[in-house]
Amino acid sequence: MRLFAMGLLVAPAMSLLTGCNRSAAQQAGPPPPQVTVAPVEQREIVEWSEFTGHTEPVDSVEIRPRVSGYIQKVCFQSGQLVKKGDVLFVVDPRWNQAVFDQRQAQYDEAKSEADRIDVLMKNNAISSEEADSRKARFEEAKAQLDSARLDLEYTQVRSPIDGRVSRALLTEGNYVSGDAGSATLLTTVVSVSPIYVNVDMDEASYLKFNELASEKKLDTDADGKVPVDLQLADESGFVHHGSVESFDNQLNQDTGSILLRTIFPNEDGQIVPGLFARIRVPLSERHPALLVEEQAIGTDQADKFVLTLSVSNTLQYQPVEIGPVIDGKRVVRSGLAAGEKVVVNGMARVRPGMPVVPEDESAVTPPETASR
């Protein structure tokens, strides 16, 4: 009986102890959440503005014949790259060859008569008037021969530039006119490299660019030109690099913009005339700036903020003023200092004032990603 009574006393005591431990655990709560943090980076940058434009060839030529006749041969494939001087079409040369042969015979006869002028004049066999007449006939025959030679050469329609040829608008057997003002359009050739990209720049950006350029605060390349970058519709970055070529001579008052022409190398012909493209133009001098990961920026109604890490590993709400994106990171104009750590992953499960377990971004980034 005594042992049973002692058992009854021990059981309530154990139950009371277990209840106290459970209550303490409940009061302690869950462990602090884990977040990824990264330091605020400071480096020299140039701020860019982006504009949408279209590509345009430097040279574009309509190919028309200079003599009339029937097309005898088409000497290219549609879309082919051609060199300056390559034959594109052959107009039946037989008529022009016959005219050339006739002019050659007339020239030979006139030259023979002209060559004997001095001898005949010494022997008083011809008058000075006849000598002058023979000289005139020789010069006329020479001019007619040169004209016939040109017409014969023009039966071979050649490309005047290096570039890419379009399709043949007329094929073999069609009659073409070479008359000035009404010559038949045969095809077109556009240059490939370099290539222009034309964009409309707003007035404020133009004035800012002009100010920086006049004060020589913009970076320039080896040729003294301001560099710009190009991105095509199917590209994720600005992988093509060129330079500012020129501005138009007046502002369009209807749109409040001015035409900016940029130029890019295009040796592989990847950039085709007529494409829509985005270019970025420098609109600041090179200066030190603070940058954070884009995902570190939070939105609080109209304001932007980041969560910074204190020395006691608690989070602090910090309003910031942001700038453009540079190389995938956001420029922070005010609100942070270089080296401060901000939350870049896990913001959705934390709030200001909360203790956290921080982990540096470099420690959780896979090596292959970190090396990019």
C-alpha positions in Angstrom: 0.0 0.0 0.0 2.8 2.4 0.8 4.5 1.7 -2.6 1.2 2.3 -4.4 0.7 5.6 -2.6 4.2 6.7 -3.5 3.5 5.9 -7.1 0.4 8.1 -7.0 2.5 10.9 -5.7 5.2 10.6 -8.4 2.8 10.5 -11.3 1.4 14.0 -10.7 4.9 15.4 -10.2 6.1 14.0 -13.6 3.0 15.3 -15.3 3.6 18.7 -13.8 7.2 18.7 -15.0 6.3 17.7 -18.6 3.7 20.4 -18.7 6.2 23.0 -17.7 8.7 21.9 -20.4 6.0 22.1 -23.1 4.9 25.5 -22.0 8.5 26.7 -22.1 9.0 25.3 -25.6 5.8 27.0 -26.8 7.0 30.4 -25.4 10.4 30.0 -27.1 8.6 29.9 -30.6 10.1 28.8 -33.9 13.8 29.5 -34.8 14.7 32.6 -36.7 14.2 32.3 -40.5 17.1 32.0 -42.8 17.7 34.6 -45.4 20.3 35.2 -48.1 22.2 38.5 -47.9 24.6 40.3 -50.2 26.8 43.4 -49.7 26.0 46.7 -51.4 28.5 47.0 -54.3 30.3 50.2 -55.3 31.9 50.6 -58.7 32.5 53.0 -61.5 29.6 53.0 -64.0 28.1 54.8 -67.0 24.4 55.3 -66.9 22.6 54.5 -70.2 19.2 55.3 -71.7 17.5 52.9 -74.1 15.8 53.7 -77.4 13.9 51.7 -80.0 14.8 52.1 -83.7 15.3 50.3 -86.9 18.3 49.1 -89.0 19.1 50.6 -92.3 21.8 49.9 -94.9 24.6 52.4 -95.4 24.3 52.0 -99.2 21.2 50.9 -101.1 21.2 50.8 -104.9 18.5 50.2 -107.5 19.9 48.2 -110.4 18.7 49.5 -113.8 20.2 48.9 -117.3 21.8 51.7 -119.3 21.0 50.1 -122.6 17.7 48.6 -124.0 17.3 45.0 -125.1 16.3 41.6 -124.1 17.8 39.9 -120.9 20.1 37.1 -122.1 21.2 35.9 -118.7 20.6 36.4 -114.9 24.0 35.8 -113.2 23.0 35.6 -109.5 20.9 33.8 -106.9 18.4 35.7 -104.8 19.9 36.9 -101.5 23.5 36.3 -102.7 26.4 38.3 -101.5 28.0 40.1 -104.4 31.1 42.2 -104.9 31.4 45.6 -106.6 31.8 44.9 -110.3 30.1 41.4 -110.4 27.9 40.9 -113.4 24.2 40.6 -112.4 22.5 40.6 -115.7 23.5 40.3 -119.4 21.4 42.2 -122.0 21.7 40.6 -125.5 24.9 42.3 -126.8 24.6 41.5 -130.5 23.1 44.8 -131.6 25.6 46.8 -129.5 28.5 44.6 -130.8 27.4 45.4 -134.4 27.3 49.1 -133.7 30.7 48.9 -132.0 32.2 47.1 -135.0 30.8 49.7 -137.3 32.2 52.6 -135.2 35.5 50.8 -135.1 35.7 50.7 -138.9 34.8 54.3 -139.2 37.4 55.2 -136.6 40.1 53.2 -138.4 39.3 55.0 -141.6 39.3 58.5 -140.1 42.5 57.7 -138.2 44.2 56.6 -141.5 43.2 59.9 -143.1 44.3 61.9 -140.2 47.7 60.2 -140.0 48.4 61.4 -143.6 47.6 65.0 -143.0 51.2 66.2 -142.4 52.6 64.4 -145.5 49.8 65.7 -147.8 50.2 69.2 -146.4 53.9 69.2 -147.1 53.2 68.1 -150.7 50.4 70.7 -151.0 48.1 67.8 -151.9 45.3 69.0 -149.7 44.2 72.4 -148.5 44.2 73.5 -144.9 40.4 73.4 -144.9 40.5 69.7 -145.9 43.2 69.0 -143.2 40.9 70.6 -140.6 38.0 68.6 -141.9 39.9 65.3 -141.6 40.9 66.1 -138.0 37.3 66.9 -137.2 36.1 63.6 -138.7 38.8 61.7 -136.7 37.7 63.3 -133.4 34.1 62.6 -134.2 34.8 59.0 -135.1 36.8 58.6 -131.8 33.9 59.9 -129.8 31.4 57.6 -131.5 33.7 54.6 -130.9 34.0 55.5 -127.2 30.2 55.8 -127.0 29.7 52.4 -128.7 32.3 50.8 -126.4 30.4 52.1 -123.4 27.1 50.8 -124.7 28.6 47.4 -125.3 30.1 47.3 -121.8 26.7 48.3 -120.4 25.1 45.2 -121.8 26.7 43.6 -118.7 24.8 45.1 -115.8 27.2 45.1 -112.8 26.8 45.7 -109.1 28.2 49.2 -108.2 28.8 48.2 -104.5 29.6 45.2 -102.3 26.4 43.9 -100.7 23.5 41.5 -100.7 21.4 41.3 -103.9 17.6 40.9 -103.9 15.6 38.7 -106.2 15.6 39.3 -110.0 12.4 41.3 -110.8 12.7 40.2 -114.5 14.1 37.0 -115.9 15.7 35.9 -119.2 13.8 36.8 -122.4 12.2 40.0 -121.0 12.7 43.3 -122.7 14.2 46.1 -120.6 14.5 49.8 -121.2 17.7 51.7 -120.6 16.3 55.1 -121.4 17.2 57.8 -118.8 14.2 58.5 -116.5 12.3 55.3 -117.5 15.0 52.6 -117.1 13.6 49.3 -116.0 14.2 48.2 -112.3 15.9 44.9 -112.4 16.8 44.3 -108.7 18.3 46.1 -105.7 21.6 45.7 -103.8 22.1 46.8 -100.2 25.4 47.0 -98.3 25.9 44.6 -95.4 28.7 46.0 -93.2 28.7 48.4 -91.6 25.0 49.0 -90.9 23.0 52.0 -89.5 20.5 52.0 -86.7 18.3 55.0 -86.6 16.4 56.0 -83.4 14.3 59.0 -82.3 15.8 60.6 -79.2 13.7 62.8 -77.0 14.6 66.4 -76.6 15.7 66.1 -72.9 18.0 63.2 -73.7 19.5 65.0 -76.7 20.2 68.1 -74.6 21.9 66.0 -71.9 24.0 64.1 -74.5 25.1 67.4 -76.1 26.0 68.9 -72.8 28.2 65.9 -71.8 29.7 65.7 -75.3 30.6 69.4 -75.4 32.3 69.1 -71.9 34.1 65.9 -73.1 32.7 63.9 -70.2 31.5 60.9 -72.3 33.7 57.9 -72.9 35.0 57.6 -76.5 36.6 54.8 -78.5 39.9 54.8 -80.4 38.4 56.9 -83.2 37.0 59.5 -80.8 33.4 58.3 -81.2 30.9 57.8 -78.4 30.2 54.0 -78.1 26.7 52.6 -78.1 25.3 49.0 -77.8 22.6 47.2 -79.8 20.1 44.4 -78.9 18.0 42.6 -81.5 14.5 41.3 -80.7 15.7 37.7 -80.1 18.6 38.6 -77.9 18.8 38.9 -74.1 21.6 41.4 -73.9 23.3 44.2 -75.8 25.8 42.1 -77.6 26.6 44.4 -80.6 28.9 47.3 -80.1 29.0 50.4 -82.4 29.2 54.2 -82.1 27.3 57.4 -82.6 27.4 58.4 -86.3 25.4 61.7 -86.4 22.3 63.6 -85.4 19.8 65.1 -87.7 20.0 68.9 -88.3 16.7 69.7 -86.6 14.2 68.6 -84.1 10.9 67.1 -85.2 8.4 69.5 -83.6 5.5 67.1 -84.0 7.2 64.4 -82.0 9.6 66.4 -79.9 12.5 64.1 -80.9 15.5 64.2 -83.1 16.9 61.4 -85.3 20.1 59.8 -84.0 22.0 57.7 -86.5 24.4 55.0 -85.0 26.7 52.7 -86.9 27.6 49.1 -86.2 30.0 46.5 -87.8 28.1 43.6 -89.4 30.7 41.3 -91.0 28.5 38.2 -90.5 25.5 39.9 -92.0 23.3 38.9 -89.0 21.8 42.4 -88.8 19.4 42.7 -91.7 18.1 46.1 -92.9 14.6 46.9 -91.6 14.9 45.1 -88.3 13.5 46.7 -85.1 16.3 47.0 -82.5 17.1 48.6 -79.2 20.2 50.6 -78.6 21.5 52.1 -75.4 23.2 55.4 -75.4 25.4 56.8 -72.5 23.8 59.7 -70.8 26.2 60.2 -67.9 29.9 60.6 -67.3 31.7 57.7 -65.6 31.1 57.9 -61.8 31.1 55.8 -58.7 27.7 54.2 -57.8 26.1 51.8 -55.4 24.4 48.7 -56.8 22.3 45.9 -55.3 20.6 42.9 -56.8 17.2 43.7 -58.4 15.4 41.2 -56.2 16.6 43.1 -53.1 14.3 46.0 -54.0 10.9 46.0 -52.3 7.8 48.2 -53.0 5.8 49.9 -50.3 3.0 51.7 -52.2 4.9 54.3 -54.2 8.1 54.0 -52.3 11.1 51.6 -52.7 12.9 50.0 -49.8 15.4 47.3 -48.9 15.9 45.2 -45.7 19.3 45.7 -44.3 21.1 43.5 -41.8 22.2 44.9 -38.4 25.1 43.8 -36.3 22.7 41.9 -34.1 21.3 40.0 -37.2 18.0 41.8 -37.1 16.4 43.4 -40.2 15.9 47.1 -40.7 13.5 48.8 -43.1 15.5 51.3 -45.3 13.9 53.5 -47.9 16.0 54.0 -51.0 16.0 56.0 -54.2 16.8 53.9 -57.2 18.3 54.5 -60.6 18.6 52.4 -63.8 19.6 48.7 -64.1 23.3 48.3 -64.9 24.5 44.8 -65.8 21.6 43.2 -64.1 21.9 45.2 -60.9 19.9 48.2 -59.7 21.6 51.5 -59.1 20.8 53.0 -55.6 21.1 56.8 -55.6 20.5 57.3 -51.8 19.6 55.4 -48.7 22.5 52.9 -48.5 26.3 52.8 -48.0 28.9 50.6 -49.6 29.4 47.3 -47.8 26.0 47.2 -46.0 24.3 43.9 -46.3 20.8 43.6 -47.8 18.4 40.7 -48.1 18.3 39.3 -51.6 16.4 36.1 -51.0 13.7 35.3 -48.4 12.0 38.8 -48.1 8.6 37.2 -48.4 8.9 35.4 -45.0 10.5 38.2 -42.9 9.6 41.7 -41.7 11.5 44.6 -40.2 12.8 44.1 -36.7 12.8 40.3 -37.0 15.9 38.3 -36.0 17.2 36.2 -38.9 19.9 33.7 -39.7 21.9 35.3 -42.5 23.8 33.4 -45.2 26.1 35.2 -47.7 24.9 35.0 -51.3 28.4 33.7 -52.5 28.0 30.7 -50.1 24.7 29.6 -51.7 25.5 30.4 -55.4 26.5 27.4 -57.5 30.1 27.8 -58.8 29.1 27.8 -62.4 26.7 30.6 -61.8 29.1 32.6 -59.7 31.7 32.5 -62.4 29.5 34.2 -65.0 
